[in-house]
Amino acid sequence: MDNRLAVKSYVEDLFRYLDNFESNPQQFATEAFLQTYNGIGAVFQALRQQRDQAVELDQFFLEKIKQSPLTSSDLRQITVQVLISFFEAEADIDGQSNRAYSYVRGLRAVKQDVPFIENHLTPLLFREGALNNNLPLCGFFLDEMARYMNIYGKPLDTSISPETFSGLSDPLKFLQLARRRKQLGSSLMHDRSGLEFHLSRVEGFAKLAARSLLHDYLLKQWDYYVKSAGFWAKVKAAFSGIGARLKGVFSSSRYFRLSLSQRNSAYVFYTLIVILFICAAIYTHIGWKNYRADKLKNMKEHIQELKK
C-alpha cells in the first residue's frame, strides 16, 4: 500500500474509533485506538521532507475534523487538539500544512498552546468521569501532553520546591510529575533531595491518591504509591524476596563466594544458617518428645491387655 494511502487509512480508523467511543463507549477498543494514534504520529517527522504529502494529509485532517463538533466528546477534543498540535509542530516547516491546526486553534478560548494545555485540556482530563473513566486512556494522554510541553512548551522547573508544587491544582501537579518523569527519568523516588522523595516521605502521594481513582491509578503506575498490605502479606513478600535472593546466590558457586565476601550478605547467610539449625533442633526435640509419648501410650495399652 502507498505510504500516503496507509496514513489516510490510519486517520480514517482513528476518527471511526472516536465515533464508536461516542456511540458505544463500552465497546471502545482502547489498545487499537492507541496503536492507530501512535501510527499516525510516527510519520510526522518524515513529512518535513515530503511536503506534498504533508499538505495533502493536512487537508485530509481538516475534512475529518469538520465532520463532527470537537465538543461531541472529551476524547474527540483531547485527541484532535493534541494530535494536530504535534502535527503542526513537527510536520509544518513552511506554513503550508497548518490549515487543520489553524482551524482547531480557532475553536479554542485560549489560542496559545501551552496555556491551553495547562488550563483547559489537562483539567478536562482530570474531570470526574473523563474519557468514560478509561484510566489507561487518561494516563496515555497525560503522557502525551507532558511530552508536548517538554519539547515545545516552557522549560521544566527541575528544582521546583514542595511549597510551589503544593500550590498547584491537582491536574497541574500530575502534569508536573509526568513532565519530570519524561525529562528526568523514572527513578526519581530514589533521589533524596528531589520532590518525589519528599512527597513520599510526608505522605503527599497517599493524600493525592485518595482524591480520585485517576490519581490512585497514575501514582500506582509510576510506583509512587502503594497501599499498606496486611501483616501476612508483608511476611509473604519478605520471604519471597529472601527466597529470590537465595536462589540468585546459589545459582553460581562463583557468585556465592563473592556474596559471602560482602559483609551484609555474609551476615544474612550466617544468620539464616543459625536460624535453620535452631529450627532443626526444635523440630527434633518436638519429634522425639512425640515419639516417646507414642511409645509410652503403646506400652500402657499393652500392659492393660496383658492384665485382661
C-alpha positions in Angstrom: 0.0 0.0 0.0 1.2 3.5 -0.8 2.5 5.4 2.2 0.1 8.3 1.9 -2.8 5.9 1.5 -1.7 4.0 4.6 -1.6 7.2 6.7 -5.0 8.2 5.4 -6.3 4.8 6.3 -5.0 5.2 9.9 -6.7 8.6 10.1 -10.0 7.1 8.9 -9.6 4.4 11.5 -8.8 7.0 14.2 -12.0 9.0 13.6 -14.0 5.8 13.3 -12.8 4.9 16.8 -13.9 8.4 18.0 -17.3 7.8 16.6 -17.5 4.4 18.3 -16.5 5.9 21.6 -19.4 8.4 21.4 -22.0 5.9 20.2 -20.9 2.8 22.2 -18.2 3.7 24.8 -18.5 0.3 26.5 -17.2 -1.4 23.3 -14.4 1.0 22.7 -11.1 -0.7 21.7 -8.5 1.2 23.7 -5.4 -0.6 22.6 -6.4 -0.5 18.9 -7.1 3.2 19.2 -3.7 3.9 20.8 -1.9 1.9 18.2 -3.6 3.9 15.5 -2.9 7.2 17.1 0.8 6.3 17.5 1.0 5.1 13.9 -0.2 8.4 12.7 2.2 10.4 14.9 5.1 8.2 13.7 5.1 9.8 10.2 5.1 13.4 11.2 8.9 13.9 11.2 9.2 12.3 7.8 6.6 14.8 6.4 9.1 17.6 7.0 10.8 16.5 3.8 7.7 15.2 2.0 5.9 18.5 1.7 3.3 17.4 -0.9 2.2 14.6 1.4 2.2 16.9 4.4 -0.2 19.4 2.6 -2.4 16.5 1.5 -2.6 15.0 5.0 -3.3 18.4 6.4 -6.3 18.8 4.1 -7.5 15.3 5.0 -7.2 16.1 8.7 -9.3 19.2 8.2 -12.0 17.4 6.3 -12.3 14.7 9.0 -12.3 17.2 11.9 -15.1 19.2 10.4 -17.4 16.2 10.1 -18.3 16.4 13.9 -18.0 19.1 16.5 -15.0 18.8 18.7 -17.3 19.1 21.7 -19.0 15.8 20.8 -16.9 14.1 23.4 -13.9 14.9 25.6 -12.0 12.2 23.8 -12.5 13.8 20.4 -11.5 17.2 21.7 -8.3 16.0 23.5 -7.3 13.6 20.7 -7.7 16.2 17.9 -6.2 19.1 19.8 -3.1 17.2 20.9 -2.5 15.3 17.7 -2.9 18.3 15.5 -0.7 20.4 17.8 2.0 17.7 17.3 1.4 17.7 13.5 1.8 21.4 13.2 4.9 21.5 15.4 6.7 18.5 13.7 5.5 18.4 10.1 4.8 22.0 9.2 8.1 23.8 8.4 6.9 26.3 5.8 3.4 27.3 6.9 1.8 25.3 4.0 0.4 22.4 6.1 -1.2 24.2 9.1 -4.8 24.6 7.9 -6.1 21.9 10.3 -4.1 23.4 13.2 -5.5 26.9 12.4 -9.0 25.6 12.4 -8.8 23.8 15.8 -6.8 26.7 17.3 -9.6 29.0 16.2 -12.0 26.9 18.3 -10.1 27.5 21.5 -10.9 30.1 24.1 -7.2 30.4 24.7 -5.1 30.4 21.4 -1.6 29.7 22.8 -0.8 26.0 23.0 0.9 26.0 26.5 -1.8 27.8 28.5 -4.5 25.9 26.6 -2.9 22.5 27.6 -2.4 23.7 31.2 -5.6 25.4 31.8 -8.1 23.5 29.6 -7.0 20.1 28.3 -5.3 18.9 31.5 -8.2 19.9 33.8 -10.6 18.3 31.2 -8.6 15.1 31.5 -9.0 15.1 35.3 -12.6 16.0 35.4 -14.8 13.3 37.1 -15.8 10.6 34.6 -13.4 11.9 32.0 -13.0 9.7 28.9 -15.7 7.4 30.4 -13.4 6.6 33.3 -11.0 4.9 30.9 -7.9 5.2 33.2 -5.3 3.8 30.8 -6.5 6.3 28.1 -6.3 9.2 30.6 -2.8 8.1 31.5 -1.8 8.0 27.9 -3.0 11.5 27.1 -1.4 12.9 30.2 1.9 11.4 29.0 1.3 13.0 25.5 0.6 16.4 27.0 3.8 16.1 29.1 5.8 15.1 26.0 4.5 18.1 24.1 5.2 20.5 27.0 8.7 19.3 27.4 9.5 19.7 23.7 7.6 22.7 22.7 6.5 24.4 25.9 8.2 26.4 28.6 11.3 24.7 30.2 10.6 22.4 33.1 11.5 23.7 36.6 13.5 20.8 37.7 14.2 22.2 41.1 10.6 23.1 42.0 10.1 23.4 45.7 7.5 21.3 47.6 5.8 24.6 48.6 5.4 25.7 45.0 4.2 22.2 44.0 1.6 22.2 46.7 0.2 25.5 45.4 -0.7 23.9 42.0 -4.1 22.5 41.2 -4.3 18.7 41.2 -4.3 18.4 37.3 -1.2 20.6 37.1 0.5 18.6 39.9 0.2 15.5 37.8 1.2 17.3 34.6 4.3 18.4 36.5 5.0 14.9 37.8 4.6 13.5 34.3 6.9 16.1 32.8 9.5 15.3 35.4 9.4 11.6 34.6 9.7 12.3 30.9 12.7 14.5 31.3 14.4 13.3 34.4 13.7 9.5 34.3 11.6 7.1 36.2 13.9 6.7 39.2 13.1 10.0 40.9 11.8 8.3 44.1 15.5 7.3 44.9 16.7 10.9 44.8 16.6 12.0 48.5 16.9 15.7 47.5 14.1 15.5 45.0 10.4 16.4 45.0 9.1 12.9 44.7 11.1 11.6 47.6 9.9 14.4 49.8 6.2 13.8 48.8 6.5 10.2 49.6 8.1 10.9 53.0 5.3 13.3 54.1 2.6 11.0 52.6 1.8 13.6 49.9 1.2 10.8 47.4 -1.2 9.0 49.7 -3.2 12.1 50.1 -3.3 12.7 46.3 -4.3 9.1 45.6 -7.2 9.3 48.0 -8.8 12.1 46.0 -9.8 10.2 42.8 -9.5 6.9 41.0 -7.3 8.5 38.3 -4.9 9.9 40.9 -4.6 6.5 42.5 -4.1 4.8 39.1 -1.4 7.1 37.9 0.6 7.0 41.2 0.5 3.2 41.3 1.5 3.0 37.6 4.5 5.2 38.4 5.3 3.2 41.6 4.9 6.4 43.7 2.3 5.0 45.9 1.5 1.5 47.3 -1.3 0.9 49.8 -0.1 -0.8 53.0 -0.5 -4.5 52.9 -1.7 -6.7 55.7 0.8 -8.3 58.2 0.8 -11.7 56.5 1.1 -10.2 53.0 4.2 -8.3 54.2 5.6 -11.5 55.7 5.0 -13.4 52.5 6.6 -10.6 50.4 9.6 -10.6 52.7 10.2 -14.3 52.5 9.6 -14.2 48.7 12.3 -11.5 48.5 14.7 -13.6 50.6 13.9 -16.7 48.5 14.7 -14.8 45.3 18.0 -13.5 46.7 19.0 -17.0 47.9 18.1 -18.5 44.5 20.3 -15.9 42.9 23.2 -16.5 45.3 23.2 -20.3 44.9 22.8 -20.2 41.2 26.5 -19.8 40.7 29.3 -21.0 43.0 31.5 -18.1 41.9 28.7 -15.6 42.8 28.1 -17.5 46.0 31.7 -17.0 47.1 31.6 -13.3 46.1 28.4 -12.8 48.1 29.9 -14.3 51.2 32.8 -11.8 50.9 30.4 -9.0 51.3 29.7 -8.1 55.0 25.9 -7.7 54.7 25.4 -10.8 52.6 27.6 -12.8 55.0 25.6 -11.6 58.0 22.4 -12.6 56.3 23.7 -16.0 55.2 25.1 -17.0 58.6 22.0 -15.7 60.4 19.9 -17.9 58.1 22.2 -20.9 58.9 21.8 -20.3 62.6 18.0 -20.0 62.3 17.9 -23.2 60.3 19.9 -25.1 63.0 17.7 -23.7 65.7 14.6 -24.7 63.8 16.1 -28.2 63.2 16.8 -28.6 66.9 13.3 -27.5 67.9 11.8 -29.8 65.3 14.0 -32.7 66.5 13.1 -32.1 70.1 9.4 -32.0 69.4 9.6 -35.0 67.2 11.5 -37.1 69.8 9.0 -36.0 72.5 6.1 -37.1 70.4 7.8 -40.4 69.7 8.4 -41.1 73.4 4.8 -40.2 74.2 3.5 -42.6 71.5 5.8 -45.4 72.7 4.6 -44.8 76.3 1.0 -44.9 75.3 1.5 -48.1 73.3 3.3 -49.7 76.3 0.4 -48.8 78.7 -2.1 -50.2 76.3 -0.1 -53.5 76.0 0.0 -53.8 79.8 -3.7 -53.4 80.1 -4.2 -56.1 77.5 -2.0 -58.5 79.4 -3.9 -57.9 82.6 -7.1 -58.8 80.9 
